[in-house]
């Protein structure tokens, strides 16, 4: 299965991490690496931010939407500092 096919199954922390690992594997695989438009982390983050600005993400109704956004922001930040 490819990451794009896994998107609809992301529903909790475990499935989100599995999705991230699938993206990581696709980036590492020479056969699927060519599908990536952005070669650097800077370009990748810029493209992700540009996509979010152009097509705002819709969150499912929840009592604490801020927690979802904060968790995702923490995930991205920890990718910067975690060894």
N, C-alpha and C positions, 0 to 999 in steps of 0.2 A: 504494500500500500504506500502511496505517496502522501506527503504532507498536505497537499491541497485536498485530497480525499478524506483526510482525517479531521479537517476543520469542523465539520458538523458534529463530530463526536466529542469535542472539547466542552466539558461541562463542569469540571472541578479541578482541583490542584493536580491530582494525579494525571488526568488526561491532558492538562495543559503542559506539564513537564514532559510527558510522552511526546506531545506535539513538538516541543522545543528540541527534544533529542532527535526527532525525525528530521527537522530542519537542519540540525547540526550534521547528521549523517548525509543528507543530500548535498550539503555544502562540501563535505569532505570527499565525496565520491566523484572521481573525474568524469563519470558519465552524466551526472546530473549537475555538476558544478557549472557547466556551460549555460545552464538555464538561469543562473543568477545574473541579474542586471547590474548589481553593485559589487565591486571587487574589494572595497575597504569597509571597515566598520563605520567610518564617517559617512560614506555614501549610503550605506545600508540604513543608518539612523536617519539621515536626511530624507531618504525616500519614504521611510515609514512615517515620519512626521508630515511630509508633504501629502501622503495618502490620507492621513487622519484629518488634515486641514481641508482637503478637497472632497472627501467622502466621510463626514463625521460618523464615528462609530456609535451605534445604538446599543445601549445596555438594556437587558431585560428589566422589567419592573422589580424593584427591591427596596427594602426599607433603608438600606445603607449603601447606595451607589458609590459614595465617596470611598468606602473601604475597598471596593473593587479597583477603582482607579489608583488608590494608594498602593495596593498590593502589586499591581502591574508596574507602577513606577519604581517600587522597591526592587522588584525582579530585575528591571533594566539597570538600576543603579548598582546592584550587587554584582552584576556581570562585569562592572568596571573594577571592583575592589577585591572580589573573592578569588583566592588562588586555588 
